[in-house]
Each structure stands twice: as C-alpha cells, then as structure tokens.
Amino acid sequence: MSLSVAVAGASGYAGGELLRLLSQHPDVEITTVTAFQNAGRPLIAAQPQLRSLAHLTLQETTAQALSGADIVFLALPHGSSGGIAAQLPDDVLVIDCGADHRLTDPAAWAQFYGGEYFGAWNYGLPELILGTRGEKQRDNLVGETRIAVPGCNATAITLGLAPGIAAGIIEPHDLVSVLAVGTSGAGKGPKTELLASEIAGSASAYQVGGVHRHNPEIVQNLTAAGGVGVSISFTPVLVPMSRGILATSTAKLAPGVTEHDVREAWEAAYAGEAFVQLLPAGEFPRSGDTTGANTVLIGLAVDRRAGRLVAISALDNLVKGTAGAAIQSANIALGLPEATGLPLNGVAP
C-alpha cells in the first residue's frame, strides 16, 4: 500500500526536486502539492519538467490542505514552516526542508534568523558522526515523525570535516571553508544578481565575514561530532552553474598526525555508506559528478608546509543538499530501505 505524500512549496526548486525524486519512489503516491503565489495553477505550469505529474494542481499552502497525507514535505522559506507544522497531526511524518527546526540554540536562531523560534527537531543527516564512538545520526531517525533537513552548505562542510573532529586528528578551532555554489541555492525568486547577464562569466562572494545563516548549524554539527570550542570561517562564492557545491575545507592537524592517520579516519567513518564516498588518494571530486545524485564525494590532502588537512567535498545542493536528504531521512523514519527512490548515479555531461 502506497503512502500518500504532500509537498508544500511545490513550485520552487527544492519542491520540484522533491517531486522529481518522489515520482520514482515505489512506496509513495503524491496526492497534494501546494504553493503560495502559484496556488490554483497546474503543477506543470510551474514545473514543466514533471510530465508524469501533469494531473496535479497547486493548492494554497495551509495545514488543512496538507494534513490528510501520511508524509508532508515542507519546502518553504525560513519562518514559513514552523507555524504550519505546529498545526499538523502528531502521527503525520513531517520533513522540514527549511531552517525553522534545525538549530538547538534559541540564541543562535535569534542572531542568524530572527523571528519566532520553533524549536529543534531531529536532524536529518544520517551519516553525521556523533562523538568519538562512531555512532551515527541515522539511529535517532528511526520512527521519528518530525525531522529537520540540513542546509546544503552545512552538509558539504560537515561531512568533509566531521571524521577528523571525531577522531581527534584535526583541531576544532581555526576551521576554514570556501564553497563554490550554484545559483539554485538562492531559490527561485527573481533577483538581479542572479540574472544570466550578471552571473555568466563571473564569480562573487556573498554573506562574507561569518554572517551566513549556516554558520551556527555547522558549529552545532561539528560539536556533536566531538569538537570542543568549534569555530569556522565559512565563505560561499556564487559561480555560474545552476546547481552544485564544491567545498574546500581546511583544518589544523593535531600534533603527530600522519597522512595515513587522516585517510584511516575518513575510511572508517564512511565505510559502508552508500551516499558518502571517499575518493582514492590523490583524486578530488568535481561538483558536476554529483549532479542529480544523492551522493557526496570527498577528496583528501595533507598540506605539510601549512600543517593543515584539506578536505574537498562535492554534492548537488538540490539532491543530497535538500530533497534527497529529506527522502533518505523519511525512508529511515518509516523503516524502508534507506536508498529507496534515491539515485546513486549522477547525470553527465
């Protein structure tokens, strides 16, 4: 028997990617799609690529419209999910792809987002290492009915650095990460700086100086991995590609750590993980290798002159960075095989 699914924010990029993946999921049926400004329009007027869902019409985003489904995915801007989620039945599985339920610290929410704090839900990053014993966050998702999907930048940086934090082979302070990010991460709304004539042939840093909203989330994750006094300087750079993230993260090596120690820690952390894959020594990922796939690819190097680890991680911000992570977490919560409906292979060229 198929589980019924509702997707709020179905006219946006994240909502569209959720629907693309869910349309291939053997255990669910998409019954409800909602939007704000696009309410009343056929879904394919907003998402013309989703031909198999041409029978669906976008409804107004209300708790009443969503509450009849077994699973509700909220792909809404921050500040929009919390109020709706609070009105949904407790037995409905709700997956929030926005930021409203990610942060455990109300003060961090007030500083980086502002507005009403809706409380933290269980965090939907199954591969996140918890402390030094090698436990993973997936164990906390089984049977859950409220799950918060990570931010895409936070996922790229966290998975790149967490094994070293957990193993104690990199210092948790003085972390630095610079990310090349695709324009879809900024959403579907019209913005001058995202026009083709503005972005083509150009790269630009944004939210520089520790003000990006994913900062406290990254600190929260790496602290959960065992870091004490975690601090990171994180700078995103907008580049002319529609989707994808390439994160170059560096950290100071602990005294006496060797290249062998580094490789061993990451291999142990991600052994058996389908969606987080460590590349062979000397190889580094390209963002395009993950396009359309629910994978994170990681390459490692040790800069001996600087005494630093370099971890390069790549993912598709709309799949493993958002929609794929949401479905992966839902599968775990429901007791389904974790990889159900999720592509391992990317699209090229």
C-alpha positions in Angstrom: 0.0 0.0 0.0 1.4 3.4 -1.0 1.9 6.2 1.5 0.3 9.5 0.5 2.6 12.5 0.2 2.0 16.2 0.3 4.7 18.7 -0.8 4.4 22.3 0.3 6.3 24.8 -1.7 6.0 22.6 -4.8 6.6 25.4 -7.3 10.1 26.1 -6.0 13.4 24.5 -6.9 13.6 22.3 -3.7 9.9 21.4 -4.1 10.4 20.5 -7.7 13.3 18.2 -6.9 11.3 16.5 -4.2 8.6 15.8 -6.7 11.0 14.5 -9.3 12.5 12.0 -6.8 9.3 11.1 -5.2 7.7 10.3 -8.6 10.1 7.4 -8.9 9.7 6.2 -5.3 7.9 2.8 -5.3 6.3 3.2 -1.9 4.6 6.6 -2.1 1.9 8.4 -4.1 2.0 12.2 -4.5 -1.5 13.4 -3.7 -1.2 17.0 -2.7 1.0 19.9 -3.9 0.8 23.4 -2.6 2.2 26.9 -3.2 1.7 30.5 -2.3 1.7 32.8 -5.3 1.2 29.9 -7.7 -1.8 28.4 -6.0 -4.5 27.5 -8.5 -2.2 26.8 -11.4 -1.4 23.4 -12.8 1.8 22.0 -11.3 3.4 21.6 -14.7 2.9 25.4 -15.4 5.5 25.9 -12.6 7.4 22.7 -13.1 7.1 21.8 -16.8 9.8 19.1 -16.4 7.4 16.9 -14.2 5.3 15.5 -17.0 4.2 12.4 -15.0 2.5 14.8 -12.5 0.5 16.8 -15.0 -2.7 15.8 -13.3 -1.9 17.8 -10.1 -3.0 21.3 -9.4 -1.2 23.6 -6.9 -3.4 24.3 -3.8 -3.0 27.0 -1.3 -0.4 26.2 1.4 -2.4 25.6 4.5 -2.3 23.0 7.3 -5.8 21.8 6.3 -4.6 21.1 2.7 -1.6 19.2 3.9 -2.9 17.3 6.9 -4.6 14.4 5.0 -1.3 13.0 3.8 0.8 10.3 5.5 4.0 12.3 4.8 4.4 16.0 4.5 7.5 17.7 3.0 7.8 21.4 3.7 10.0 23.1 1.1 9.3 26.7 2.3 11.4 29.7 3.2 12.6 30.1 6.8 9.9 31.3 9.1 7.2 29.8 7.0 7.3 26.1 8.1 7.1 26.4 11.9 3.5 27.7 12.1 2.1 25.3 9.6 4.0 22.3 11.1 2.6 23.1 14.5 -1.0 22.5 13.1 -0.3 19.1 11.5 -1.3 15.9 13.3 1.3 14.3 15.5 1.1 11.0 13.7 2.0 12.5 10.3 5.6 12.3 9.3 6.7 15.9 8.6 10.1 16.7 7.0 11.1 20.3 7.1 13.5 21.2 4.2 13.8 24.8 5.6 15.7 26.2 8.5 12.9 26.5 11.1 13.7 23.4 13.1 17.5 22.9 12.6 19.0 24.9 15.4 19.0 23.7 19.0 20.1 27.1 20.4 17.4 29.8 20.5 20.1 32.5 20.8 21.7 31.3 17.6 18.3 31.4 15.9 17.7 34.9 17.1 21.2 36.1 15.9 21.2 34.5 12.4 17.5 34.3 11.5 15.3 36.3 13.9 11.6 36.0 14.5 9.8 33.2 16.3 11.9 30.2 17.4 10.0 27.0 16.7 12.3 24.5 18.5 14.6 21.9 17.2 13.6 18.6 15.5 15.7 15.5 15.0 18.4 16.4 12.5 18.2 14.7 9.1 21.8 13.9 8.3 22.0 10.1 8.7 25.8 10.0 8.1 26.7 12.6 10.8 29.1 11.1 13.3 28.1 11.5 16.9 31.1 11.7 19.2 34.2 9.5 19.4 32.4 6.1 19.5 31.4 6.3 15.8 27.7 6.3 16.3 25.6 7.9 13.5 22.6 10.2 13.5 20.6 7.7 11.5 19.9 5.7 14.7 18.0 8.8 16.0 15.7 9.0 13.0 14.0 5.6 13.2 10.3 6.0 14.0 10.5 9.8 14.1 7.6 11.9 12.9 9.4 15.3 12.9 12.7 15.7 11.0 14.7 18.8 10.1 16.7 18.6 6.8 20.2 20.2 7.0 21.3 23.2 5.0 23.2 22.3 1.8 26.4 24.2 2.7 26.3 22.7 6.2 26.0 19.2 4.8 29.0 19.7 2.5 31.3 21.1 5.2 30.1 18.8 8.0 30.6 15.6 6.1 34.0 16.9 4.9 35.4 17.6 8.3 33.4 15.5 10.9 35.6 12.3 10.7 38.7 14.3 11.6 36.9 16.0 14.5 35.5 12.7 15.8 38.9 11.0 15.6 40.7 13.9 17.2 43.2 14.4 14.4 42.2 17.9 13.4 41.8 20.9 15.7 38.2 22.0 16.0 39.1 25.7 16.0 40.6 27.7 13.1 38.5 25.8 10.5 38.2 27.5 7.2 35.9 26.6 4.3 35.3 28.3 0.9 32.5 27.0 -1.2 31.7 27.4 -4.9 27.9 27.2 -5.0 25.3 27.1 -7.8 22.6 29.7 -8.2 19.7 27.4 -7.4 20.7 27.6 -3.7 19.3 31.1 -3.7 15.8 30.0 -4.6 13.6 30.7 -7.5 12.6 34.3 -6.7 13.8 36.9 -9.2 17.0 38.6 -8.0 19.1 41.0 -10.1 22.4 39.4 -9.0 21.2 36.0 -10.4 20.3 37.2 -13.9 22.2 35.4 -16.6 23.9 38.6 -17.7 25.1 39.1 -14.1 26.3 35.6 -13.3 27.7 34.4 -16.6 31.5 34.5 -16.7 31.7 35.8 -13.1 32.1 34.6 -9.5 31.2 36.6 -6.4 31.5 36.0 -2.7 28.4 36.7 -0.6 27.5 36.8 3.1 31.1 37.3 4.0 32.5 37.6 7.5 30.7 34.9 9.4 27.2 36.1 8.8 25.9 33.2 6.7 22.9 31.5 8.4 24.5 28.1 8.1 27.4 29.1 10.4 25.7 28.0 13.7 24.4 24.8 12.1 28.0 23.8 11.1 29.2 24.5 14.6 26.3 22.6 16.1 27.1 19.6 13.9 30.9 19.5 14.5 30.3 19.9 18.2 28.0 16.9 18.1 30.9 15.0 16.3 33.0 15.7 19.4 34.5 19.1 18.8 35.1 21.4 21.7 35.3 25.1 21.0 34.4 24.7 17.4 35.0 27.8 15.2 34.9 28.2 11.5 35.3 30.9 8.9 33.0 30.0 6.0 32.7 31.9 2.8 30.3 31.0 -0.1 31.1 32.0 -3.6 28.4 32.2 -6.2 29.6 30.7 -9.5 27.9 30.3 -12.9 26.3 26.9 -12.6 22.7 26.1 -11.8 23.3 23.6 -9.1 26.1 22.0 -7.1 28.5 22.8 -4.3 32.3 22.3 -4.2 33.5 22.9 -0.6 37.2 23.3 0.1 37.6 23.0 3.9 40.9 23.1 5.8 41.8 22.4 9.4 44.9 22.4 11.5 46.3 18.9 12.0 46.8 17.7 15.6 50.4 17.1 16.6 52.0 14.0 15.1 49.2 13.2 12.7 50.2 11.4 9.5 48.7 11.1 6.1 47.9 7.5 7.0 46.0 8.6 10.1 44.0 11.0 8.0 43.0 8.5 5.4 42.2 5.8 8.0 39.8 8.1 9.9 37.8 9.1 6.9 37.7 5.5 5.6 36.5 4.2 8.9 33.9 7.0 9.2 32.3 6.3 5.8 32.8 2.5 5.3 29.6 1.1 4.1 27.9 4.4 3.4 26.2 4.4 0.1 25.9 8.1 -0.3 29.1 9.4 1.2 32.1 8.2 -0.8 35.8 8.8 -0.2 37.8 9.0 -3.4 41.2 7.3 -3.8 44.3 9.1 -2.6 45.2 11.9 -5.0 41.8 12.2 -6.5 39.4 15.1 -5.9 35.7 15.5 -6.8 34.0 17.8 -9.3 30.7 19.3 -8.4 29.3 18.0 -11.8 30.0 14.4 -10.8 27.2 14.6 -8.3 24.5 16.4 -10.4 21.2 14.7 -10.0 22.6 12.1 -7.5 22.2 11.8 -3.7 25.9 11.5 -3.3 28.7 13.4 -1.5 32.2 12.8 -2.9 35.2 13.6 -0.8 38.9 14.0 -1.6 41.6 14.5 1.0 45.1 16.0 1.0 47.6 17.0 3.7 49.4 20.3 3.3 52.6 19.6 5.3 54.0 23.1 4.9 50.9 24.6 6.5 50.3 21.7 8.8 46.7 21.5 7.6 44.2 19.0 6.3 42.4 19.8 3.0 39.1 18.2 2.5 37.2 18.8 -0.7 33.6 17.7 -0.8 31.1 17.9 -3.7 27.3 17.5 -3.8 24.2 18.5 -5.6 22.6 21.2 -3.4 19.1 20.2 -4.5 19.5 16.4 -4.0 21.8 15.4 -1.1 21.8 19.0 -0.1 18.0 19.1 0.3 15.4 16.9 -1.4 17.5 13.7 -1.4 18.4 14.1 2.2 14.7 14.6 3.0 13.7 11.4 1.3 16.6 9.5 2.8 15.6 10.6 6.3 11.9 9.7 5.6 12.9 6.3 4.4 14.8 5.7 7.7 11.9 7.0 9.8 9.4 4.7 8.1 11.6 1.6 8.2 12.1 1.5 4.5 15.4 0.7 2.9 17.4 3.9 3.2 18.3 4.2 -0.5 14.7 3.7 -1.8 13.9 6.1 -4.7 17.3 7.8 -4.5 19.8 8.0 -7.4 23.4 7.0 -6.8 24.5 7.9 -10.3 24.8 11.5 -11.5 24.0 13.0 -14.8 26.7 13.9 -17.3 27.6 16.0 -19.1 
